[in-house]
């Protein structure tokens, strides 16, 4: 992406929101194009069409973060959402990711961690750290399995290279980073990601990671 990444910040706590905005203003990599204090304002900001990444709190009045994510997903919005919250709860993480969040960070992170996540999302990646992936795996495998349907009779056959790409995507790597690590062209990585999405029957990388966790493809 050429030029600064256009970011909007939505958080109902004024002091917290102003602190985030002040920190982001220290970086030349991003420019803040809007702010809001509730879910309805978040949707209005995205609807303007000038937001590259949305930073979103979960607990807000009028419309909470999960409802915002679901509304954006249902509208077909492609604006990546980075959840920035104080709630470190596995069920909430899973709910946010299933609703369409592409990243999930706690508010005790550093500015560089936030900027890194923003860059990753703007580049098409997911801001899921390996530690979070491990926790998601435990959360998924700890719950009772649902009765198997036709699509659940067996895991799809991914090639070794597709599994390599999937594992790095689960760790939050962007396509460019995966290409460099695996010594592949970025276009080749994109093709592998597309193939993984088709085989897993999902539409984006976040859902691919969740589906892979449920199927045990990322074990070990």
C-alpha positions as CSV (number, residue, x, y, z in Angstrom):
1,X,0.0,0.0,0.0
2,X,1.4,3.4,-1.0
3,X,1.0,6.3,1.4
4,X,0.0,6.2,5.0
5,X,-2.6,3.6,6.2
6,X,-5.9,5.3,6.9
7,X,-7.2,4.2,10.3
8,X,-10.4,4.8,12.2
9,X,-10.7,4.3,16.0
10,X,-13.9,3.4,17.7
11,X,-14.0,3.2,21.5
12,X,-16.6,4.4,24.0
13,X,-14.1,5.5,26.6
14,X,-13.0,9.0,25.6
15,X,-9.7,9.0,27.5
16,X,-8.7,5.6,26.1
17,X,-9.7,6.7,22.6
18,X,-7.8,9.9,22.8
19,X,-4.7,8.1,24.1
20,X,-4.8,5.7,21.1
21,X,-5.2,8.6,18.7
22,X,-2.3,10.4,20.3
23,X,-0.1,7.4,20.1
24,X,-1.0,6.7,16.4
25,X,-0.2,10.4,15.6
26,X,3.4,9.7,16.5
27,X,3.8,7.4,13.5
28,X,4.1,8.5,9.9
29,X,2.9,5.1,8.7
30,X,-0.8,5.8,9.6
31,X,-3.2,8.7,9.4
32,X,-6.3,8.8,11.5
33,X,-9.3,9.5,9.3
34,X,-12.1,9.2,11.9
35,X,-13.1,8.3,15.4
36,X,-16.3,7.2,17.1
37,X,-17.7,6.1,20.5
38,X,-20.3,3.4,19.6
39,X,-21.0,0.7,17.1
40,X,-23.3,2.8,14.9
41,X,-20.6,5.4,14.4
42,X,-18.2,2.6,13.5
43,X,-20.5,1.5,10.7
44,X,-20.9,5.1,9.5
45,X,-17.1,5.6,9.4
46,X,-16.6,2.4,7.3
47,X,-19.5,3.5,5.0
48,X,-17.6,6.6,4.1
49,X,-15.1,4.5,2.1
50,X,-11.9,6.1,3.2
51,X,-10.9,3.6,6.0
52,X,-8.1,1.0,5.4
53,X,-8.2,-0.5,8.9
54,X,-10.8,-0.1,11.7
55,X,-9.6,-0.3,15.3
56,X,-12.7,-1.5,17.3
57,X,-13.5,-2.0,20.9
58,X,-16.0,-4.8,21.8
59,X,-18.0,-3.5,24.8
60,X,-19.8,-0.3,23.6
61,X,-23.3,1.2,23.9
62,X,-26.0,1.0,21.3
63,X,-24.2,-1.6,19.2
64,X,-21.4,-3.7,20.5
65,X,-18.3,-4.8,18.6
66,X,-19.5,-8.2,17.7
67,X,-22.7,-6.7,16.2
68,X,-20.5,-4.3,14.2
69,X,-18.4,-7.2,12.9
70,X,-21.5,-9.1,11.9
71,X,-23.0,-6.1,10.2
72,X,-19.8,-5.5,8.2
73,X,-19.6,-9.1,7.2
74,X,-23.2,-9.3,6.1
75,X,-22.8,-6.1,4.0
76,X,-19.8,-7.6,2.2
77,X,-17.3,-5.0,3.6
78,X,-13.7,-5.8,3.0
79,X,-12.3,-3.3,5.6
80,X,-10.2,-5.3,8.0
81,X,-11.0,-4.9,11.6
82,X,-8.5,-5.0,14.5
83,X,-10.2,-5.6,17.8
84,X,-8.5,-3.6,20.6
85,X,-10.0,-4.5,24.0
86,X,-9.4,-5.2,27.6
87,X,-11.2,-8.6,27.5
88,X,-8.8,-11.5,27.4
89,X,-11.5,-14.2,27.1
90,X,-11.2,-17.2,24.7
91,X,-14.9,-17.3,24.0
92,X,-14.9,-13.6,23.1
93,X,-11.9,-14.1,20.9
94,X,-13.6,-16.9,19.0
95,X,-16.8,-14.9,18.7
96,X,-14.9,-11.9,17.3
97,X,-12.9,-13.9,14.8
98,X,-16.0,-15.9,13.7
99,X,-17.8,-12.6,13.2
100,X,-15.0,-11.4,10.9
101,X,-12.3,-9.7,12.9
102,X,-8.9,-10.0,11.3
103,X,-6.9,-9.2,14.5
104,X,-7.3,-9.2,18.3
105,X,-5.1,-7.3,20.7
106,X,-5.4,-6.3,24.3
107,X,-5.0,-2.7,25.3
108,X,-1.8,-3.4,27.2
109,X,0.2,-3.8,24.0
110,X,2.9,-1.4,22.8
111,X,2.5,1.2,20.1
112,X,4.8,-0.9,17.8
113,X,2.6,-4.0,18.3
114,X,-0.4,-2.0,17.3
115,X,1.4,-0.6,14.3
116,X,2.6,-4.0,13.3
117,X,-0.9,-5.4,13.5
118,X,-2.2,-2.5,11.4
119,X,0.4,-3.0,8.8
120,X,-0.4,-6.8,8.7
121,X,-4.1,-6.2,8.3
122,X,-3.6,-3.6,5.6
123,X,-1.4,-6.0,3.7
124,X,-4.1,-8.7,3.8
125,X,-2.8,-10.7,6.8
126,X,-4.2,-11.5,10.2
127,X,-2.8,-10.3,13.5
128,X,-3.0,-13.6,15.3
129,X,0.1,-14.3,17.4
130,X,1.3,-17.9,17.9
131,X,0.3,-17.8,21.6
132,X,-3.2,-16.8,20.7
133,X,-3.3,-19.6,18.0
134,X,-2.4,-22.1,20.7
135,X,-5.1,-20.8,23.0
136,X,-7.7,-21.0,20.2
137,X,-6.6,-24.6,19.5
138,X,-7.1,-25.5,23.1
139,X,-10.5,-23.8,23.2
140,X,-11.7,-25.5,20.1
141,X,-10.5,-29.0,21.1
142,X,-11.8,-28.7,24.6
143,X,-15.5,-28.2,23.6
144,X,-17.7,-31.2,22.7
145,X,-17.7,-32.0,19.0
146,X,-20.9,-31.3,17.0
147,X,-22.4,-34.2,15.1
148,X,-20.6,-34.7,11.9
149,X,-22.3,-33.5,8.7
150,X,-21.4,-34.2,5.1
151,X,-18.7,-31.5,5.1
152,X,-17.2,-32.8,8.4
153,X,-16.5,-36.4,7.5
154,X,-12.9,-35.7,6.9
155,X,-10.3,-33.0,6.6
156,X,-9.7,-31.7,3.1
157,X,-6.5,-32.8,1.5
158,X,-4.1,-29.9,1.6
159,X,-0.7,-30.2,-0.1
160,X,2.5,-29.9,2.1
161,X,3.1,-26.4,0.7
162,X,-0.5,-25.3,1.4
163,X,-0.1,-26.5,5.0
164,X,3.1,-24.5,5.3
165,X,1.3,-21.4,4.0
166,X,-1.6,-22.0,6.3
167,X,0.6,-22.4,9.4
168,X,2.3,-19.1,8.7
169,X,-1.0,-17.4,8.0
170,X,-2.2,-18.7,11.4
171,X,0.8,-17.1,13.0
172,X,-0.3,-13.7,11.5
173,X,2.2,-13.5,8.7
174,X,1.3,-11.5,5.6
175,X,1.6,-12.9,2.1
176,X,4.8,-10.9,1.6
177,X,6.3,-12.4,4.7
178,X,5.2,-15.9,3.8
179,X,6.7,-15.5,0.4
180,X,10.1,-14.4,1.8
181,X,10.1,-17.2,4.4
182,X,9.3,-19.9,1.9
183,X,11.3,-18.5,-1.0
184,X,8.2,-18.1,-3.2
185,X,6.8,-15.4,-5.4
186,X,4.0,-13.3,-3.7
187,X,1.7,-14.4,-6.5
188,X,2.4,-18.0,-5.8
189,X,1.6,-17.5,-2.1
190,X,-1.7,-15.8,-3.1
191,X,-2.6,-18.8,-5.2
192,X,-1.9,-21.2,-2.3
193,X,-4.1,-19.1,0.0
194,X,-6.9,-19.1,-2.6
195,X,-6.6,-22.9,-2.9
196,X,-6.7,-23.3,0.9
197,X,-9.8,-21.1,1.1
198,X,-11.5,-23.2,-1.5
199,X,-10.6,-26.5,0.1
200,X,-11.7,-25.4,3.5
201,X,-14.9,-23.8,2.2
202,X,-14.3,-20.4,3.7
203,X,-14.0,-16.9,2.3
204,X,-11.1,-15.4,4.2
205,X,-7.9,-16.2,6.1
206,X,-9.3,-15.8,9.5
207,X,-12.1,-18.3,8.9
208,X,-9.5,-20.6,7.3
209,X,-7.4,-20.6,10.5
210,X,-10.5,-21.3,12.6
211,X,-11.6,-24.1,10.3
212,X,-8.1,-25.5,10.3
213,X,-8.0,-25.5,14.1
214,X,-11.4,-27.3,14.3
215,X,-10.1,-29.9,11.9
216,X,-6.8,-30.4,13.7
217,X,-4.7,-29.3,10.7
218,X,-2.5,-27.1,12.9
219,X,-1.8,-29.6,15.6
220,X,1.9,-29.8,16.4
